[in-house]
């Protein structure tokens, strides 16, 4: 018995110790962590361009590795020039990516390079002090901010910038030429007002049941509907008053009631992806970001997209506004402030967001942040890009408004706007009530 | 045990620790592994959560103590009220319906029926099946225009498809749809619990009731129901707790690709998630979580009292 007791005690201690040890090794967060090599010390950040030959492994947080064409070429191009660097990716998934990233960083995950997907998430990370300020590095390493066409200034927070854009997407109208031919309706043009856009969508709508062709397609994102309202340049979605959105929602709901666009709630509960309905010839036009160009080209080649005759035109605009006025989204790279390999991470960031990175990104049909005539030519000359002149011309923008401008409270505002967008489109509330709720709650957020 | 402890006694003759304390220590040492785990992963976070409800914190910057401000905000927050209301409606819909269906099935499948085991498996299957997969199938079946359900209803009743309920996509039918889904998905599990309860009922009681001239219904009311009372209380408690904690079912049925619920489908746990991780308002989110905790605890206490009074 005495033996048993001692044995029992021993076992207990062992179990307890095992538990503590297990807890200790859990601290690496959710990422598969190979043995860490703190090769570069953060204190040597001032030694420029000294590419030490100690091997470095950088961890890059991103989403949709499989579905994105340029990640792999970028890594390949960089590691060929810098053989001592290994880049591992951590795919946090597309849904709620920025929420995942912020949670990972708060938990101390050892990520080095961070992809920034949207502005509200970026504003949150800045507030949480997760991002390395870049002004100093930009000055030291001679990066030319002007090359980014004003996008760097758009993500400045209190005169400091915490990320550099590598993609700058803007919204376009995609259309299915075959469906227009069949309906005998002339193709959309590069200069359409909202009224003309709606008229075209109405005239190309036809059929019913499985044969139905919808004239337009508004995806369930808030941006796809609500932001028609900001294109006149008079308002922004962080001002705190949303009455100006009324005509926009009236138009969208009317199109929905008349069967010109698919029903929002049905799209949502069936999780219908915007690409699917375009591929299978269910919609004649689609308002979507320029990121869809590369995917559509690829899917036509693979046979997945049956919309083989397609084109793009500039986004519709309000009366009296220059054509080419559209919405924009910036995708950028940042460095984790707590990274142990900042110097190497910054060098990679400089490569991806710079000219070399832009060339690699453009070669995959994606629009890089450094966007000049040369880059646009190279995109338009990709095999599979529509050959008509209008489609090429559509790549030239006049003015881009960010989907969400930078604001200290943009994440909170985004939540409120999304909720009310959903309520209005599913008719949980009337337009007036929804807008009043936005006014009331955003007001509260802004005054807090 | 008593005689065995002798050899442990120290040379001096006096025990190092009194026997009582030693026995306790041994007992604690056996509990320790589990308790350390509980303390580390449950108790400490719970205490931390209570503290968090009284601060403003974004997860990174220093916390600010704000007293009961978070709770005052809750009182005025209409979005939170909506979420709370939806959760209550959902619970009221799910709990009685699941209990009735589970009990009915259990009684049916407790008879000597042809293919009984197959039927039991069939009803238990939805509980085992992956939520993501079955939710996708339901959304397909219930799809307003393309779904087989509405097309079937259209054939049977002749009502045009546009005028039939739009189920999950309709703000007025969404809650009904999710209640139906939950009952279907979970009743198999509670059926098994009821089956175990039924098999524990002494057959002599039925025999005695029969001799007294009790018919089928009377036997059910006077023997089955009272005998199943402990099972019923258990099922009720678990169901209520699970209904208040619901999240995954709503996300899978309604949230779409951007994980967004609206006024007719927003539930408490979603609201907590949204506040904590999207708005980075951990303090406020924890205040909501405390409210949820108090509600669940309150209901549990009432049920325990009820069980003591009526359960025997």
Interface residues (C-beta under 8 A of the other chain):
Chain A: X1 X2 X5 X8 X9 X12 X15 X16 X19 X20 X23 X95 X96 X99 X102 X103 X106 X124 X127 X128 X129 X130 X210 X220 X221 X263 X265 X266 X267 X268 X269 X270 X271 X273 X411 X412 X415 X418 X419 X422 X423 X426 X427 X428 X429 X441
Chain B: X4 X7 X8 X26 X29 X30 X32 X33 X36 X37 X40 X58 X59 X60 X61 X79 X136 X139 X140 X142 X143 X144 X145 X146 X166 X168 X169 X170 X171 X253 X254 X255 X256 X257 X258 X259 X260 X261 X262 X263 X264 X274 X277 X278 X279 X280
